[in-house]
């Protein structure tokens, strides 16, 4: 395998850009570099300024590159189409002007990627991790979501040459095994790939190793995270939003949780994955003082098991 490990602002609690407690983006860049990462994701729309020259200089000063941008929004509502396409346009215009990593042999699509995640539905947020009680979309609503995803992916590819990757996410309408299987069928591989996240996969009741193997032919990008099993079992018994569970420490440094990363490595070797893997650890931004130590610990652990 030829793999590059990167990180993302969610490790500093950056998920909701309206949260008043977010750390400055320059601090996130500083600490990502200090922890030994060469690259990172841009983070959610509106966090890092959409000013390519300013951000490019900040990255260059720290010897960092950008591997992906993110759409993290309501993918279901037809009324949100214009906003989703505006975000796609603005994000892709920036990330394609930022420093890029060296592309590796065997990598299916060049960076930067655009991770596409559904979010913003209370009825699913409170059902994160509970496939048995999470409501599913009607066929009409599902088809509307598929149309939105296709529009995002088509714009990103046609105008910017950016590969969209669908990211199943706890608390959204693409989370569980049946939904991943259905979206794989409904969105053609030539239009969009997958970003499988080991932590969200486990959270949704699936086996991360088997899921990576199942979608090997769609696997363009990967997220790594780990789950504290004791906290996980507790929060599953509570009426709690996904990010409230994260604030309580359900995500932990890689190597401290339940996910078997030596087995993940063997699976990626078996399927011949080459490219980029981003370390994530969602948390409350009020606990970002521990982010540098945690992302460094995750990187060191992954190195110790061969990544």
C-alpha positions in Angstrom: 0.0 0.0 0.0 1.0 3.6 -0.6 -1.0 5.6 2.0 -0.8 9.1 3.3 -2.3 9.9 6.7 -3.9 13.3 7.2 -6.2 14.9 9.8 -9.3 17.2 10.0 -10.6 20.2 12.0 -13.3 18.0 13.6 -10.5 16.7 15.9 -10.6 20.3 17.4 -14.4 20.2 17.8 -15.0 22.0 14.5 -18.3 20.6 13.1 -20.9 23.3 13.6 -19.6 26.6 12.3 -22.2 28.5 14.4 -20.6 27.2 17.6 -19.1 30.2 19.3 -16.4 28.1 21.0 -14.5 27.0 17.9 -10.7 27.4 17.9 -9.1 29.7 15.3 -8.4 27.9 12.1 -4.8 29.1 12.2 -4.4 27.2 15.5 -5.8 24.1 13.9 -3.3 24.4 11.1 -0.5 25.0 13.6 -1.3 21.9 15.7 -1.9 19.6 12.8 1.6 20.4 11.6 3.0 20.1 15.1 1.5 16.7 15.5 3.3 15.4 12.4 0.7 15.6 9.7 1.5 16.8 6.3 -2.0 17.5 5.3 -5.6 18.0 6.4 -9.2 18.6 5.3 -10.5 22.1 5.0 -13.3 21.5 7.4 -17.0 22.5 7.2 -18.2 25.2 4.9 -17.6 28.6 6.5 -14.9 27.7 8.9 -11.7 28.4 7.0 -12.0 31.6 4.9 -12.9 31.1 1.2 -9.8 33.1 0.3 -7.5 30.9 -1.6 -4.4 33.1 -1.5 -4.6 33.7 2.2 -5.2 30.1 3.0 -2.6 28.8 0.6 0.1 31.0 2.3 -1.0 29.7 5.7 -0.7 26.1 4.5 2.7 26.7 2.8 4.1 28.4 5.9 3.3 25.2 7.8 4.2 22.8 5.0 0.7 21.5 4.8 -1.6 20.5 2.0 -5.4 20.1 1.6 -6.8 16.7 0.8 -10.6 17.5 0.8 -13.4 19.9 1.3 -16.7 19.1 2.9 -20.4 19.4 2.2 -22.1 18.7 5.6 -25.7 19.8 5.2 -29.3 18.7 4.5 -29.0 16.6 1.4 -32.7 15.6 1.5 -34.7 18.8 0.9 -35.2 19.9 -2.7 -35.4 23.5 -1.4 -31.8 23.2 -0.3 -30.4 22.5 -3.8 -29.3 26.0 -4.6 -27.4 26.3 -1.3 -25.7 22.9 -1.8 -24.6 23.9 -5.3 -23.4 27.3 -4.1 -21.3 25.5 -1.4 -20.0 23.1 -3.9 -19.0 25.9 -6.3 -17.3 28.0 -3.5 -15.5 25.0 -1.8 -14.2 23.5 -5.0 -13.0 26.9 -6.3 -10.9 27.2 -3.1 -9.6 23.7 -2.6 -8.4 23.4 -6.2 -6.2 26.5 -5.7 -4.6 25.2 -2.4 -1.4 23.2 -2.1 -1.9 19.6 -3.0 -0.1 16.4 -2.0 1.9 14.2 -4.3 -0.4 11.8 -6.0 0.5 8.2 -5.4 0.6 5.2 -7.7 -2.6 3.2 -7.7 -4.7 6.2 -6.4 -8.0 6.1 -8.3 -8.7 9.9 -8.3 -6.5 12.8 -7.7 -7.0 15.1 -4.7 -8.7 17.3 -3.6 -11.9 15.4 -2.9 -15.3 16.7 -1.8 -16.8 14.7 1.0 -20.6 14.7 0.9 -22.5 14.1 4.1 -26.2 14.4 5.0 -27.0 16.3 8.2 -29.7 18.4 9.9 -32.6 16.1 10.8 -33.6 15.8 14.5 -35.5 12.5 13.9 -32.3 10.9 12.7 -29.8 12.7 15.0 -31.5 11.2 18.1 -31.6 7.8 16.4 -27.9 7.7 15.6 -26.6 4.1 16.0 -30.1 2.7 16.2 -31.0 1.1 12.9 -34.1 -0.5 14.4 -35.8 2.8 15.3 -34.3 5.3 12.9 -37.0 6.4 10.4 -36.2 5.9 6.7 -37.0 8.3 3.9 -40.0 7.7 1.6 -39.1 6.8 -1.9 -39.9 10.3 -3.0 -37.7 11.9 -0.4 -34.9 9.4 -1.1 -35.0 10.1 -4.8 -34.8 13.9 -4.0 -31.7 13.2 -1.9 -30.1 11.2 -4.7 -30.9 14.0 -7.2 -29.1 16.5 -4.9 -26.1 14.3 -4.5 -25.9 13.7 -8.3 -26.1 17.5 -8.9 -23.3 18.2 -6.4 -21.0 15.5 -7.9 -21.7 16.5 -11.4 -20.9 20.2 -10.7 -17.7 19.3 -8.8 -16.5 17.0 -11.6 -17.5 19.0 -14.6 -16.4 22.5 -13.5 -13.4 21.6 -11.2 -12.3 18.1 -11.8 -13.1 17.3 -8.2 -14.2 13.8 -7.2 -17.2 13.7 -4.9 -17.2 11.0 -2.2 -20.3 10.0 -0.3 -19.7 9.7 3.4 -22.2 7.7 5.5 -22.5 9.6 8.7 -24.1 8.8 12.1 -27.2 10.8 12.5 -27.9 11.4 8.8 -30.1 9.7 6.3 -27.2 7.7 4.9 -25.9 5.8 7.9 -27.0 2.1 8.1 -26.2 -0.9 5.9 -29.4 -0.8 3.9 -29.0 2.9 3.1 -25.4 2.5 2.1 -26.3 -0.4 -0.2 -29.1 1.7 -1.7 -27.1 4.8 -2.3 -24.3 2.7 -3.9 -27.0 1.4 -6.3 -28.6 4.7 -7.0 -25.5 6.9 -7.5 -23.3 5.5 -10.3 -19.6 4.8 -9.5 -18.5 7.0 -12.4 -20.2 10.0 -10.8 -19.2 9.6 -7.1 -17.2 7.3 -4.9 -17.3 6.5 -1.2 -15.5 7.8 1.8 -16.0 5.0 4.4 -15.4 6.0 8.0 -14.4 3.3 10.4 -15.9 5.0 13.4 -19.3 5.9 11.9 -19.5 2.3 10.5 -19.0 0.8 13.9 -21.4 3.4 15.4 -24.1 2.2 12.9 -23.7 -1.4 13.9 -21.5 -2.6 11.1 -18.1 -4.2 10.9 -15.6 -1.6 9.6 -13.3 -4.3 8.1 -16.1 -6.0 6.2 -17.6 -2.7 5.1 -14.3 -1.6 3.6 -14.1 -4.9 1.7 -17.7 -4.7 0.6 -17.3 -1.3 -1.0 -13.7 -1.7 -2.2 -14.7 -0.9 -5.8 -16.1 2.4 -4.6 -13.5 3.3 -2.0 -11.8 6.5 -3.1 -11.0 8.0 0.3 -11.2 6.8 4.0 -11.7 8.3 7.4 -10.2 6.6 10.5 -11.5 7.1 14.1 -11.9 5.0 17.2 -14.7 4.5 19.7 -14.6 4.2 23.4 -16.8 1.1 23.9 -17.8 2.0 27.5 -19.0 5.4 26.6 -20.6 4.1 23.4 -22.7 1.5 25.3 -23.9 4.1 27.7 -24.9 6.8 25.2 -26.8 4.2 23.1 -29.1 3.8 26.1 -29.8 7.6 26.3 -31.9 10.0 24.2 -28.9 11.9 22.9 -27.8 13.7 19.8 -24.7 12.4 18.0 -22.5 15.3 18.7 -23.6 15.3 22.3 -22.3 11.8 22.5 -19.0 13.1 21.0 -18.8 15.8 23.6 -19.0 13.0 26.2 -16.0 11.3 24.7 -17.5 8.5 22.6 -14.7 9.1 20.1 -11.2 8.5 21.4 -7.6 8.6 20.1 -7.0 5.7 17.7 -5.7 2.7 19.5 -7.7 3.4 22.7 -11.0 2.1 21.3 -12.6 -1.0 20.0 -11.7 -0.9 16.3 -9.1 -3.4 15.3 -6.6 -1.4 13.2 -4.2 -4.3 12.4 -7.2 -6.0 10.9 -8.1 -2.8 9.0 -4.6 -2.7 7.6 -4.8 -6.3 6.4 -8.1 -5.6 4.7 -6.7 -2.5 2.9 -3.7 -4.6 1.8 -6.1 -7.3 0.5 -8.2 -4.9 -1.5 -5.1 -2.9 -2.7 -6.1 0.5 -1.4 -3.7 3.3 -2.3 -4.3 7.0 -1.4 -5.3 9.1 1.6 -6.7 8.3 5.0 -7.8 11.1 7.4 -7.7 10.7 11.1 -10.8 12.2 12.9 -11.9 12.4 16.5 -15.1 14.5 16.9 -15.2 16.3 20.2 -16.6 19.4 22.0 -14.5 22.4 21.0 -14.4 23.3 24.7 -12.0 20.3 25.1 -9.8 21.4 22.2 -6.9 21.9 24.6 -6.4 18.1 24.3 -6.6 17.9 20.6 -2.9 18.2 19.8 -2.0 15.4 22.2 -4.8 13.2 20.9 -4.1 13.6 17.2 -0.4 13.0 17.8 -1.2 9.9 19.8 -3.5 8.6 16.9 -0.8 9.2 14.4 1.9 7.5 16.5 -0.4 4.5 17.1 -1.1 4.1 13.4 2.6 4.3 12.6 3.2 1.6 15.2 0.8 -0.8 13.4 2.3 -0.1 9.9 0.4 2.9 8.6 
